[in-house]
Amino acid sequence: IVDGRSTDDTVAVARGLRADVKVVMEPRRGKGAALQAGFRAATGDIIVMLDADGSMVPEQAIVFVSALMAGADLVKGSRFIQGAGTDDMSLFRMFGNRGLTLFVRLLYGGWFSDLCYGYIAFWTKHVGTLNCDCDGFEIETLINVRALKNHLNIVEVASFEAPRISGESHLRAIPDGWRVLKTILRERVHQQHRRGVTACDDGG
């Protein structure tokens, strides 16, 4: 568990359920910063990203792990495919997510149905490939886009998002949506730049 100065007793509850839980302190704010801290502390072969607000079903992690064992490099949850759903998303956020998802598919290919959902699992060996370097909610988008750019084998599984059980979400639809959009465009510019450099090297 990564504790980024939580105020909802997440760590205390976790320790009450399992005394040997490993707690990683992360002084920087932001979901991306917390996940980066978790990635650095991970010692197993598989990383499963799971929010601690009760909105994601922990028991479903076995579905993600099974898909990895079957050959996937990265498995992402979707709230919008058959058998999935959400009780914690406004129509405004839903349409925004759909628009950003379609934009990523247009720029990078793939068949994502849910870009901005953080229930994701992947092999630890891909941490370097994904090279997560952002501190906010846009880290989920960054992971998905870089998985596409690096041609990882991506599998999407149905997932249900329940209402959070405690505290208030720090997600701000418009500012965080803008950060996601900038991340998508930044990755595209970097991709085009690398292609240009490669073409110059080949021609020289």
C-alpha positions in Angstrom: 0.0 0.0 0.0 1.3 3.4 -0.9 0.4 6.1 1.6 0.4 9.6 0.1 -0.6 11.3 3.3 -4.0 9.7 3.2 -6.7 11.1 5.5 -9.2 8.2 5.3 -7.4 5.7 7.6 -6.5 3.4 4.6 -3.3 2.2 6.2 -4.9 1.6 9.6 -7.7 -0.4 8.1 -5.2 -2.4 6.0 -3.1 -3.2 9.0 -6.1 -4.3 10.9 -6.9 -6.8 8.2 -3.3 -7.9 7.7 -0.6 -7.0 10.1 2.3 -7.8 7.7 1.1 -5.4 5.0 3.9 -3.4 3.4 3.4 0.3 3.6 5.4 2.6 1.3 5.4 6.3 2.2 5.3 8.8 -0.7 5.6 12.5 0.2 4.7 13.7 -3.3 1.1 14.3 -4.1 -0.7 12.7 -7.0 -1.8 9.2 -8.1 1.1 8.9 -10.5 3.6 9.6 -7.8 2.0 7.0 -5.6 2.0 4.4 -8.4 5.7 5.1 -9.2 6.5 4.5 -5.5 4.7 1.2 -5.7 6.4 0.1 -8.8 9.8 0.8 -7.3 8.9 -1.2 -4.2 7.4 -4.2 -6.1 9.4 -7.4 -5.8 7.0 -9.9 -7.5 6.8 -10.8 -11.2 3.4 -9.1 -11.6 2.1 -5.7 -10.7 -1.7 -5.1 -10.2 -2.7 -1.5 -9.9 -5.7 -1.2 -7.5 -7.2 1.9 -5.9 -7.8 1.7 -2.1 -11.2 3.6 -2.2 -13.3 0.4 -2.5 -14.4 1.2 -6.1 -12.4 -1.8 -7.5 -13.1 -5.4 -6.7 -9.9 -7.0 -5.3 -11.2 -10.5 -6.0 -11.2 -9.7 -9.7 -7.4 -9.5 -9.7 -7.2 -13.2 -10.4 -8.9 -12.5 -13.8 -6.1 -10.0 -14.7 -3.4 -12.4 -13.5 -4.9 -15.3 -15.5 -4.9 -13.2 -18.6 -1.2 -12.4 -18.1 -0.4 -16.1 -17.5 -2.2 -16.8 -20.8 0.2 -14.6 -22.7 -0.8 -10.9 -22.3 1.8 -8.3 -21.5 -0.7 -5.9 -20.0 -4.3 -6.4 -18.9 -6.6 -3.4 -18.4 -10.1 -3.3 -16.9 -13.0 -1.8 -18.9 -16.2 -0.5 -17.5 -17.8 -0.4 -21.0 -17.7 -3.9 -22.4 -20.1 -6.7 -21.9 -20.4 -7.8 -18.3 -18.9 -4.6 -17.0 -20.3 -1.4 -15.5 -19.9 1.6 -13.2 -21.9 3.2 -10.4 -19.4 5.9 -9.9 -19.2 8.0 -13.1 -21.1 11.1 -14.2 -22.4 11.4 -17.8 -19.9 14.3 -18.2 -16.9 12.1 -17.2 -18.3 9.2 -19.3 -18.5 11.3 -22.5 -15.1 12.8 -21.8 -13.5 9.4 -21.3 -15.2 8.1 -24.5 -13.9 11.0 -26.5 -10.3 10.6 -25.2 -10.5 6.9 -25.8 -11.5 7.4 -29.4 -8.7 10.0 -29.9 -6.1 7.5 -28.7 -7.4 4.9 -31.0 -7.2 7.3 -33.9 -3.6 8.3 -33.1 -2.2 5.0 -31.9 -4.5 2.2 -33.1 -5.6 -0.5 -30.7 -9.2 -1.1 -29.6 -9.4 0.4 -26.1 -12.9 0.9 -24.8 -11.9 2.6 -21.5 -8.8 4.7 -21.5 -9.1 6.4 -18.1 -9.6 3.4 -15.8 -6.8 2.4 -13.4 -7.5 -1.3 -12.8 -4.4 -2.5 -14.7 -2.0 -5.4 -14.4 1.3 -6.1 -16.2 4.5 -8.0 -15.8 7.0 -6.2 -13.6 9.6 -6.5 -16.4 7.7 -3.9 -18.4 8.1 -1.1 -15.8 11.2 0.2 -17.7 9.3 0.0 -21.0 6.4 2.0 -19.7 8.8 4.4 -17.9 6.1 6.2 -16.0 7.1 9.8 -15.4 4.0 11.8 -14.4 2.5 12.4 -11.0 -1.2 12.9 -11.7 -4.2 10.9 -12.8 -2.9 11.0 -16.4 -0.5 8.1 -15.5 -3.2 5.6 -16.5 -3.3 7.2 -20.0 0.5 7.2 -20.2 0.7 3.5 -19.4 -1.9 2.6 -22.0 -0.4 4.8 -24.7 3.1 3.6 -24.1 1.9 0.0 -24.1 0.5 0.7 -27.5 3.6 2.5 -28.8 5.8 -0.4 -27.6 3.5 -3.0 -29.2 2.8 -4.9 -26.0 0.1 -7.6 -26.1 -2.8 -5.9 -24.4 -5.9 -7.6 -23.2 -9.1 -5.9 -21.9 -11.3 -7.5 -19.3 -14.8 -6.6 -18.0 -14.6 -4.7 -14.7 -17.2 -3.2 -12.4 -16.6 0.2 -10.7 -18.5 0.5 -7.4 -19.0 3.8 -5.5 -16.0 4.7 -3.3 -16.6 3.8 0.3 -14.9 6.7 2.0 -13.5 10.2 1.4 -13.8 12.5 -1.6 -12.3 11.9 -5.0 -9.5 14.3 -6.0 -10.3 13.8 -9.6 -11.2 17.1 -11.3 -12.9 16.4 -14.6 -11.8 19.4 -16.7 -8.3 20.1 -15.3 -7.4 16.4 -15.2 -9.0 15.8 -18.6 -6.8 18.5 -20.0 -3.7 16.9 -18.5 -4.7 13.6 -20.1 -5.2 15.2 -23.5 -1.8 16.9 -23.2 -0.2 13.6 -22.3 -1.7 12.0 -25.4 -0.4 14.8 -27.7 3.0 14.9 -26.0 3.5 11.2 -26.6 2.5 11.6 -30.2 5.0 14.5 -30.7 7.8 12.4 -29.1 6.9 9.5 -31.4 7.0 11.6 -34.5 10.4 13.1 -33.4 11.9 9.7 -32.9 10.8 8.6 -36.3 12.4 11.8 -37.8 15.6 11.1 -36.1 15.6 7.5 -37.2 15.0 8.6 -40.8 17.9 11.0 -40.7 20.2 8.3 -39.3 19.2 5.9 -42.0 19.7 8.5 -44.7 23.1 9.6 -43.3 
